[in-house]
Amino acid sequence: MKVSVIDLFCGAGGLTHGLIQAGLTVSAGIDIATECRFAYEFNNNATFVDKDVKLLTKEELLNLYGNVEFRVLAGCAPCQPFSTYTTSMDKTKDVKWPLIYEFSRLIKEVSPEIITMENVPGVVKHQVYRDFYDSLLEQQYHIWAGTVDCAQYGIPQKRERHVLLASKLGDISFVEPNNEKVTVRDAIGKLPYLMDGQVCSKDPLHRASKLSKINKQRIKYSVPGGTWRDWPNVLVADCHKKVSGKGYASVYGRMEWDKPSPTITTLCYGFGNGRFGHPEQDRGLSLREAALLQTFPINYRFTESDNKISMKAVGKMIGNAVPVLLGKAIGDTIMNHLKNY
């Protein structure tokens, strides 16, 4: 079968890499995040197109697909407008809000045989999603949509995502979970010891943020799975002493070795940004550890130069990515579907 995939909002290539692992050919990824070009192209042997999806044309997409029998269009639009973390914010002027409508426009113009989209579960509550779904029905796509528990697919994270698959060939359904339970220990337990602010000599991505003096004291009192309530009162932050802050128990928390990690975010390298403390060592997650928890291979590179690794920039690439093994599960679903029809 001649199959070609185009990955909209491709970022550093988490979804693309998973689709490739499943046996699909990805022709191109499209994104305005130019800093992702090296990671995307170096690790995936696919073209990175630096272009705003709003400016993409039918002709450009068809040219990227080439002469193939089956075209797959993947679109994982930025999830921030639909995230529970931002429900209290005014998003009416968020430039990311209309991107799903642009995805829908491209589907109408190109009419790919198979479509997949991935986002936070909360996306289904919004009109833009309902409009997207109804548009697919009008175009006579067969649709499967549901919430996927990533931990059931070998991903060492407590992470739920909404996945939609649509096909013009016939009924499609998401591949059954393998229920392979992978823990934090399985994913990162064999990496070299690291202190806060240190960079591993053998792997420049295995680097941890420097902790402030007070956070060094706080993490020493932190226990795996515990909270800031385990600290001496003198170390408790003022915000946690307020009524409004007492519910944020996972901030400044340590992960647990024999459980999945929390959802990896763009700020996962910061001890104070969630339960991102190392289970044992007195530091936050390293960038390599975060990438492994997102199921990127150990040799996945995010920057061209080992001397220009920014915690903020690479953390954003890792946190924004689709976990590679979720991408593979989506790819396995598509491959199975194509073989059936």
BAPA-357107 format. One line per field, with one value per residue (C-alpha): residue in one letter; y, x, z. Coordinates in pm, 1 decimal. Layout:
REM BAPA-357107
rest c(a|...)
Y c(Y|...)
X c(X|...)
Z c(Z|...)
//
This chain:
REM BAPA-357107
rest c(m|k|v|s|v|i|d|l|f|c|g|a|g|g|l|t|h|g|l|i|q|a|g|l|t|v|s|a|g|i|d|i|a|t|e|c|r|f|a|y|e|f|n|n|n|a|t|f|v|d|k|d|v|k|l|l|t|k|e|e|l|l|n|l|y|g|n|v|e|f|r|v|l|a|g|c|a|p|c|q|p|f|s|t|y|t|t|s|m|d|k|t|k|d|v|k|w|p|l|i|y|e|f|s|r|l|i|k|e|v|s|p|e|i|i|t|m|e|n|v|p|g|v|v|k|h|q|v|y|r|d|f|y|d|s|l|l|e|q|q|y|h|i|w|a|g|t|v|d|c|a|q|y|g|i|p|q|k|r|e|r|h|v|l|l|a|s|k|l|g|d|i|s|f|v|e|p|n|n|e|k|v|t|v|r|d|a|i|g|k|l|p|y|l|m|d|g|q|v|c|s|k|d|p|l|h|r|a|s|k|l|s|k|i|n|k|q|r|i|k|y|s|v|p|g|g|t|w|r|d|w|p|n|v|l|v|a|d|c|h|k|k|v|s|g|k|g|y|a|s|v|y|g|r|m|e|w|d|k|p|s|p|t|i|t|t|l|c|y|g|f|g|n|g|r|f|g|h|p|e|q|d|r|g|l|s|l|r|e|a|a|l|l|q|t|f|p|i|n|y|r|f|t|e|s|d|n|k|i|s|m|k|a|v|g|k|m|i|g|n|a|v|p|v|l|l|g|k|a|i|g|d|t|i|m|n|h|l|k|n|y)
Y c(0.0|347.9|551.9|900.2|1094.1|1467.9|1576.0|1919.7|2093.9|1838.4|1997.7|1795.7|1481.7|1268.8|1166.3|1134.6|908.1|682.4|660.4|565.4|297.4|155.7|128.9|439.0|678.5|1038.7|1281.0|1605.6|1781.5|2134.5|2382.1|2744.1|2642.1|2674.3|2560.0|2210.2|2173.8|1999.3|1749.1|1672.9|1619.3|1458.5|1188.3|1118.5|1153.6|1372.3|1729.5|2007.2|2280.4|2608.8|2749.9|2871.5|2617.7|2908.8|2982.4|2623.1|2550.9|2240.2|2241.4|2251.3|1953.4|1746.4|1817.3|1700.9|1380.2|1292.1|1009.1|770.6|553.0|656.4|993.8|1035.3|1380.1|1408.9|1721.9|1765.6|2133.1|2308.2|2200.1|2505.8|2657.9|2336.4|2246.0|2230.7|2434.2|2735.0|2710.3|3036.9|3237.5|3449.8|3263.2|3458.0|3619.7|3308.3|3265.1|2887.6|2867.4|2865.8|2612.9|2319.5|2509.6|2534.7|2160.7|2112.1|2340.1|2136.9|1812.4|1951.1|2067.4|1757.9|1482.1|1246.7|885.1|880.8|1151.0|1150.2|1419.3|1416.2|1666.9|1699.7|1533.0|1873.9|1958.2|1776.4|2040.9|2313.8|2416.8|2410.5|2035.3|1969.9|2164.1|1962.5|1633.5|1732.6|1838.1|1490.4|1331.7|1555.5|1433.8|1074.4|978.2|682.2|809.3|661.8|902.2|845.0|907.7|705.5|620.1|639.3|418.7|124.6|155.5|122.9|494.5|558.7|854.5|936.3|1099.1|1089.3|1216.2|1246.4|1068.0|1088.4|868.2|905.5|701.7|708.0|337.0|200.6|153.7|225.1|163.5|227.6|-57.7|-248.6|-159.2|-383.3|-309.5|-311.2|-120.6|81.7|269.1|563.6|315.5|124.0|442.3|634.8|415.5|326.6|678.6|811.2|993.4|1367.8|1664.0|1975.6|2209.1|1925.1|1799.3|1435.3|1404.0|1119.0|1267.0|1647.9|1615.4|1449.5|1783.4|1917.5|2270.6|2441.3|2461.0|2766.9|2737.3|2701.4|2447.8|2236.3|2224.8|2152.0|1858.7|1696.9|1678.4|1565.2|1200.4|1005.8|1058.6|1308.6|1678.7|2005.5|1914.7|1684.1|1985.9|2176.9|2475.8|2716.8|2583.4|2598.5|2865.9|3157.7|3067.6|2723.6|2878.1|3056.9|2884.2|2916.5|2735.3|2444.5|2227.6|2232.1|1928.0|1797.2|2114.2|2055.5|1681.3|1382.5|1112.8|749.9|483.4|210.2|414.6|614.6|975.3|1267.8|1419.9|1563.8|1934.3|2204.8|2301.3|1945.8|2024.5|2254.5|2107.2|2372.3|2321.6|1998.9|1651.7|1668.4|1594.5|1291.9|994.3|965.8|1228.5|1583.7|1757.1|1798.2|1589.0|1608.9|1678.9|1324.8|1178.3|1388.3|1271.4|907.0|947.2|1080.7|755.1|921.7|681.7|730.0|856.6|1115.2|1449.6|1783.1|2028.2|2037.0|2153.1|1994.0|2329.9|2516.2|2319.0|2548.3|2397.3|2617.3|2556.2|2180.8|2138.8|2301.7|2063.5|1760.1|1871.1|1971.7|1642.9|1353.4|1059.0|845.0|525.2|694.5|789.0|426.2|308.9|553.0|425.0|62.3|145.6|300.5|12.1|-247.3|-50.5|-25.7|-400.4|-476.1|-267.1)
X c(0.0|122.8|32.1|148.3|93.0|111.0|137.9|-9.6|117.8|400.3|628.6|941.1|790.4|636.4|332.5|534.3|790.3|516.6|347.6|681.8|732.8|394.8|515.7|362.4|546.5|530.6|602.1|602.5|532.2|397.6|444.1|535.3|767.9|1091.3|1296.4|1152.2|1294.3|1618.4|1454.2|1177.4|1393.7|1698.5|1499.8|1226.8|1367.6|1069.4|1041.1|963.2|749.9|764.8|423.5|110.4|-168.9|-403.5|-196.1|-173.2|-341.5|-489.6|-222.2|62.3|-76.5|-137.4|217.5|355.4|151.8|273.7|127.1|-16.5|-324.4|-409.3|-360.6|-362.7|-396.6|-302.5|-376.4|-297.8|-381.2|-229.4|-432.5|-394.9|-735.1|-908.5|-701.0|-847.1|-543.5|-674.6|-1051.5|-1063.5|-886.5|-1046.6|-962.2|-1175.1|-864.4|-643.4|-492.7|-483.8|-861.8|-952.1|-684.7|-926.5|-1142.7|-837.0|-784.5|-1147.3|-1098.7|-802.3|-997.6|-1275.6|-1029.3|-807.3|-1050.4|-790.3|-893.7|-801.8|-788.7|-664.0|-667.4|-548.9|-614.2|-703.1|-1032.7|-1185.4|-1185.3|-1518.5|-1695.5|-1630.3|-1833.9|-1530.1|-1495.6|-1865.0|-1845.0|-1538.9|-1713.8|-2033.6|-1833.3|-1678.2|-2022.6|-2143.1|-1850.2|-1954.1|-1654.3|-1681.8|-1573.0|-1429.2|-1367.1|-1289.8|-1065.4|-744.7|-566.0|-202.3|-88.5|-269.5|-48.9|293.0|335.0|469.1|239.3|-96.8|-216.8|-555.6|-605.0|-899.0|-833.1|-1048.3|-1006.6|-1210.4|-1207.5|-1376.1|-1303.3|-1533.6|-1571.8|-1259.2|-1187.6|-889.8|-647.8|-703.0|-466.0|-168.5|-202.0|175.2|222.4|543.5|663.2|891.5|1158.7|1125.1|1160.8|1437.5|1572.2|1899.4|2010.9|2330.3|2306.7|2268.5|2276.5|2069.5|2232.6|2449.8|2487.9|2573.4|2905.3|2775.7|2435.1|2398.1|2018.2|2044.1|2064.8|1876.2|1780.3|1965.5|1756.8|1736.2|1866.0|1515.7|1406.6|1712.9|1590.4|1232.4|1320.6|1526.5|1209.8|992.2|892.6|777.4|405.8|400.3|322.1|457.4|272.4|566.8|798.2|880.1|647.4|934.3|975.7|608.3|544.2|319.5|76.7|19.8|-68.2|-362.0|-698.4|-675.9|-342.1|-404.3|-553.6|-241.4|-85.1|111.4|317.9|673.7|608.5|831.6|729.6|708.5|936.7|679.0|393.6|346.7|461.5|220.4|136.9|455.0|411.0|624.8|753.3|828.5|1192.5|1094.2|1056.8|798.8|582.4|409.2|505.5|829.1|1078.2|1298.9|1185.0|1520.7|1772.9|1740.5|1647.2|1378.3|1345.9|1621.1|1525.1|1624.7|1405.8|1111.9|1170.7|1182.9|858.2|711.7|846.5|1096.4|1385.2|1699.7|1889.1|1629.0|1801.0|1627.5|1906.3|2178.5|2442.7|2494.5|2624.3|2300.7|2043.4|1791.2|1586.1|1290.5|1301.3|1359.0|1117.9|852.3|925.3|902.9|596.0|401.0|470.5|231.8|385.2|560.1|384.8|45.8|147.6|238.8|-100.7|-267.7|-41.0|-118.3|-488.4|-444.5|-230.7|-480.6|-764.6|-591.8|-519.9|-885.1|-1009.2)
Z c(0.0|-82.9|224.7|313.9|636.1|694.4|1057.1|1129.4|1446.0|1445.9|1707.3|1780.4|1627.5|1903.7|1699.8|1378.9|1546.9|1679.4|1338.6|1183.4|1449.8|1344.2|983.8|826.5|597.5|714.3|431.3|625.4|949.9|958.4|1242.6|1311.4|1596.9|1397.5|1695.8|1640.0|1286.9|1384.0|1620.5|1373.7|1065.9|1233.1|1413.0|1156.7|805.9|715.9|592.4|839.3|683.0|870.4|788.0|962.2|906.7|832.8|521.5|394.8|62.6|-90.5|-361.1|-107.4|84.7|-227.8|-341.4|-6.3|-23.1|-371.5|-576.3|-315.7|-272.4|82.9|248.2|625.3|780.8|1148.0|1347.1|1714.4|1757.9|2062.3|2363.2|2586.7|2495.3|2602.7|2908.4|3259.4|3369.8|3177.4|3231.9|3427.3|3157.1|2885.9|2566.3|2319.8|2172.6|2183.4|1837.0|1891.6|1931.9|1557.1|1455.0|1463.9|1213.9|987.9|1025.6|922.9|620.7|497.1|536.4|316.8|52.2|37.1|141.6|295.5|335.8|707.6|974.2|1328.7|1592.9|1954.4|2231.5|2598.0|2700.0|2766.6|2395.8|2354.2|2565.2|2311.1|2008.7|1781.9|1844.6|1786.5|1460.3|1358.6|1437.6|1253.6|948.8|931.4|947.8|666.2|456.7|532.2|740.8|977.7|1320.3|1637.7|1925.8|2290.2|2588.3|2593.2|2919.3|2814.3|3103.4|2938.3|2630.6|2792.3|2866.7|3219.6|3281.0|3433.4|3113.7|2946.9|2592.8|2359.1|2030.2|1719.9|1412.1|1095.2|775.4|437.2|394.1|664.5|1039.5|1242.0|1610.0|1833.9|1892.6|2218.2|2506.1|2570.3|2944.3|2979.7|3303.7|3291.5|3599.8|3662.2|3771.2|3444.0|3241.9|3419.0|3697.2|3521.6|3429.9|3594.1|3926.6|3890.1|4128.0|4079.2|3825.7|3692.7|3333.0|3263.7|3080.4|2862.8|2774.3|2760.5|2769.8|3109.6|3291.8|3590.8|3688.5|3971.6|4289.0|4509.1|4864.4|5012.3|4750.2|4828.6|5187.0|5079.1|4855.3|5130.8|5340.2|5047.2|5033.3|4723.5|4681.2|4967.1|4977.2|5113.8|5434.9|5511.4|5549.6|5868.4|5893.2|5835.1|5479.6|5379.1|5113.9|5206.6|4925.8|5081.8|5415.6|5254.6|5218.3|4838.9|4827.1|5062.3|4786.9|4569.4|4729.1|4431.5|4382.8|4506.5|4513.6|4445.1|4199.4|4311.6|4167.2|4120.0|3977.2|3656.8|3659.7|3656.5|3319.4|3171.2|3095.8|2935.8|3284.4|3396.9|3474.7|3764.1|4112.4|4205.1|3897.3|4000.2|4120.5|3923.7|4198.4|4135.8|4348.8|4523.7|4416.9|4550.9|4226.3|3964.7|3650.1|3392.9|3032.9|2933.8|3206.6|3088.1|2730.1|2839.7|3034.1|2708.2|2553.9|2322.6|2250.2|2460.2|2154.1|2043.2|1988.0|2036.9|1952.1|1690.9|1937.2|2277.7|2398.5|2325.5|2523.7|2687.8|2970.9|2878.5|2501.8|2514.7|2806.4|2589.2|2299.8|2527.3|2721.6|2410.9|2233.7|2182.4|2371.2|2110.3|2216.6|2190.3|1837.3|1774.4|1903.1|1663.7|1386.8|1468.5|1448.1|1103.6|975.3|1097.7|940.4|603.3|601.6|679.9|386.5)
//
